Amino acid sequence: MRTHSIIWDMGGTLIDTYPSVDRTLAAVVTAHGLALGEAEVARMTRRAIASAIDELSVRFAVPHQEFDAAYGALKRSWAVTPPPVMAGAREVIAHVRSIGGRNIVVTNRDRTSATDLLVATGLEMDDLICPGDGFPRKPDPGMYRAVLERHHLDPTDCLAVGDRAIDAVASEQVGIRCVILETPGIPVLGEGERITDLRRLIDQLAEKPST
């Protein structure tokens, strides 16, 4: 069954935030005269940025606060100089809109950071749901359940898109199928369909109505 609406994760899915995060965390380590490549950091951040910071702090004996400060400064900078929108995302968003579907963001990011990113990139979404709205973070399914209830959507008419296993775990608990966007060369743990180009989603969506 082809679907109409997409429920998007944000960082690493809708917006290509990871490269700048990887550079920032690696720079904290190298500023101490230690060697660390961005590719190695990337394998950590694709699991979770918080756990990557924990691991790097312990491994290199660099204070956790330095990573937190650098990451916080990076997120604030995105309000003025945002990371790029993921390749193909605008095309897919436009297709969803053309078939009468909804584009909705469900993210573990705080609302201020998420809103700043949407405004700075010029992405117009139909809704944004964050933990700050009173929901537990993913992999809890609460935010996805709220999407269905708020917009009166049938889960079989929705497709979730994320970049980590928690996106699939959360969405599939409420009957929404999930597709995982992988960075080439950095596999994501867990089961489920994988893509490396968001434009592949168009084949899974309803066709544009004939004019």
N, C-alpha and C positions, 0 to 999 in steps of 0.2 A: 504494500500500500504506500503510495506517495503522500508525503506530508506537505503542510502549508507553512507552519510556524517553526522558528528556530529559537531555542533557548541557549544563549551564548555564555560561555565563561569569558572572562575579560583578558587578563594578562596571559600571554603565551598562546592565546586563541584568537581573540578579536584584535588585539593590539600586540605588536611584537616587542614586548618589554624585556624579554630575557637577555638579549645581547648587552644592553646597557647595565642590567643588574650584574651579569657575569663580569663585565669589565670593572664595575665599581668594587665588587667584593674582592676580586683579584688584586686591584690596586691597593686595597687596605693591607693585604699581606705583603706585596712587593715593596710598599713604603717602609717596611721594617727590614729590607735587605734580603728577603726570602724569595725563593723561586716558586712561582705558581702560574700555570697557564690557564687561560680562559676556558679552554676545552674541558679541563678537569673540573673547574667550577661549574660548568654547564651541566655536567652529569649529576652534580649534587642539587643544583637549583631545580632541575626538572622533577625531582622528588618533592621538594618543598624548600622555599627560600629560608624559612625559619630554621629548619633542620640543617640546611647548608651553613648558615651562620654559626649554629651551635658546633657543628663539626669542624669548621675552619678555626674557630676560636680555640677549641681544645687542641687541635692538631698543631697549630702554629704558635700557641701560647700568646695570642693577640687578644687584648681585652674585648669582650663582647660589645661593650659600649661603642667601640670604634666602628664596628660593622653596623651597629644600629644607627649611629649618627650619619654614616656615609649613605646608607640606604634611605634614611629619612630625608636627607638633603636631595638625593636623586629623585625621590617621589615628588618633592616640592618643586623641583625644576621642571617636571613634566607639565605643569600648568602653563609654562611659557614655551618650552621646547619639548614637545611630547615625542615619544618613540613612534615609529611609523605604524600605520594600520597594517595588519597582516595582509600579505598578497592575496588577492581574490575576495577579501571580506566585503568590500564595497559592492562588488558585482553580485555576491550572494544576497546581501541585504536588499539590494534593488530588486532582485528576482523575487524574494519573499514578499516584498511590498507589492509587486506587480500581480501576484496571484492571490492577493487579499489576506496574506498571512501576517503574523506579528514577529517582530524582532525584539527579544527581551533578554536583558543581561541578568545573570545570577552569578554573583561573585563573592568570594571571601574577603575582598578588599574593603576598606572602610569607605563610607559614602563620599566623603570629601575627596579622597584620592580618585575614586571611580568617576565621580562627576567631573572633576578637573580633566581627566583623560578624555572623556566623551566630548566636553566642550572644546578642548584644545585640538582634538583631531577632527571636529566637525561631524562626528557620527550621531545621527538622529535615530534613537531607539524608542520603542514603544513603552518600555518600562525598565526599571533598574531596581533589583532587590539585593540587599546587603545584610550582613549580620546585625548591623546597627539598627535595622528596622525591627529588631526583637526576635531574630531567628538564630538558631545554632548554626555554626559553620558547617560547610560540607566536610565530611560525607553524610551528615545528617540530611534527610530529604526535605526538611521543612520549607526551605526557600522554593524548591520546585513544586511542592504541594501548593504553596501560596500563589504561584504563577497560575496553576490550573484553576484554582478557586477564584482568583481576582479577575481573570480574563475569560472565565467560563469555557476553558479549552478541554478538548478530549485528548488524553495523553497519546493516543494512537495517531493523532494529527499533528504531533509535535516531534521535533528532533532536537536532542541536546548535543552540543558540541563543546568539547573541553580538551585539555592537554594533559590531564592527570587521571589516574584511576579513580580518585575520589569523585570526579565528575560523573563517571559511569555508575559508581556505587550509589550515589545520591539520587540521580535521575531515574535509574532503573527500579528503585524501590517504589516509585509512584507510577510505573508503567511507561516511562518515556525512554525510548531507545537512545543510546548515546554513541557518537562517533568521536574517536580520539585523534586529534591533530598531533602528529609526531614531528619533531625536528629530525631531519635525516641524520642517521648515524647515532642518535640518542634514543634508543627504544624506551617505551613506557611500559612499566610492569602492569600486569593484569590482563584480563581478557577483553574482547570486544573488537569491533572494526577499527582499523587504522587508516588514516589518509595522511599525505604530506602536502596536499594542495587543497585549500578550501573550495576551489571551484568544482572539485569532485562532488560536492554536496548538491549541486544543481541537478544532477542526475537522479537524486533521491527525492526531489521536490516535485510538486504538481507543475504541470506545464502552464505557461502563460495563456490566458484566454485568447481565442482568436478574435481579430478585429474585423 
